Amino acid sequence: MRKRAFYLIVIFILTGAVVSISSCNKDKDTTPPVITILGDNPATACKGADYVDAGATAYDDVDGDVTSTISVVENTVNTAVVGDYYVKYRANDKSGNFVEVQRAVKVIECK
């Protein structure tokens, strides 16, 4: 009787471990956040003027509002020279998923 109880306990423990492992894998967050660029895209700036970017927001399907994780990873805007530039944003969630998007900025001659 003790031997049977021991085997049942071992089977119960192993079954619980398998269920626990498989449920961890299926619930893994693999979806990156979504960045919404605020303002115009493409944006326009006047040559010689200061360019103030309108910014962006970010939302993740698991973590919710992750706007605070947004960083500008590249900003090539040079208002001293007429041309096409961009501002690149990056946001991430707690699972390590990330997304990068960019805003186009056109520097033009203004009268």
NORSULPE-V157241 format. One line per field, one symbol per residue. psi: psi as a letter, one per 30 degrees, with the letter a starting at -180 (. if undefined). A space follows every 10 residues. Layout:
# NORSULPE-V157241
psi=???
This chain:
# NORSULPE-V157241
psi=eeeeeeeeee eeeeeeeeee eefeefgkjg kllkkjkkak jllkkkkflk kjkfallkkk fefbjgeffk ljfkjgkjff kkakalkklk kllffgklkk llkkkjklkk .
